[in-house]
Amino acid sequence: MFWMLSLLAWSGIVSSAPPAEALREYREAASRFSSLVAEAEAGEKVAQLRSPEFKKLVEILSDEQTMLAASAEPENDVEADLELCGITNNAIVSLAIFDIRGNIPKTDDQQESMSNFKVMMSRNLLVFQDELKELQPFLIRCLAKAVSKVDRFLGSLGPGQLTDVRRRGVVKMRTGILMTYSSGLAIANDTGTALRVDYRTAFLSVLAETAEAYASMMPLPERKKIAEAAGSAALSGDEQYQAYLISIARAFRNEECSTICKIE
């Protein structure tokens, strides 16, 4: 669920950017969002994040019409585009780790420590479902918009221009995709938590919507793994999510491979 940071790891890849003024306002909203989260964390009061102001900030940070519409335009400014996705990711992470710092039970067992960390993150997922069901889909779409442009850009490179940095960036992005879809499939079959239907639907629907774009990045063996997992989840999971899972499986069964999926 909170593995989006890995998706931001490519470097030197071109995409399009939102208008400069809109990005400036987005930065300001994100800064205020961060301040309110920090204040609430210091006061140990989640209720402080239930204010009309905080709700408005979430609306601004998930405003696809303003911030993502530019992605249909010719690619021009990779730094601004990646900054946008990165800002959203930071907002998501701040909610994911809310009140975790210093509150994880101390232990010398690394595995136990990681388990405790995941438990607390899962708690925050339940607490911040309203905010995350808006912010996470925005981030997933923000990154998916760039994939076809990434493919065209890499295909245009001459001999020697596919640097190790770019290659590693693609590999890290694939890792993020695998983690994100694994989280989505887990959500579809997780009946033991208090995750609401509207949150599950928002997350799974955007994964289905963007599956074709993300699948195009993956080598065929990795696509097959996701397709098989999604197909199995569709058969065993809740029927109300079946259509999304089938769409994911179908997208990842596509064996067309152009440029980016061939990079190792």
Secondary structure, DSSP 4 states (H G I P E B T S, - for coil): ---GGGGG---S-------HHHHHHHHHHHHHHHHHHHHHHHHT-GGGGGSHHHHHHHHHHT-HHHHTGGGGSPP--HHHHHHHHHHHHHHHHHHHTTTTTTTSPP-S-HHHHHHHHHHHHHHHHHHTHHHHHHHHHHHHHHHHTTHHHHHHHHHH--TT-S-HHHHHHHHHHHHHHHHHHHHHHHHHH--SS---HHHHHHHHHHHHHHHHHHHTTS-HHHHHHHHHHHHHHHHHS-GGGHHHHHHHHHHHH-----SGGG--
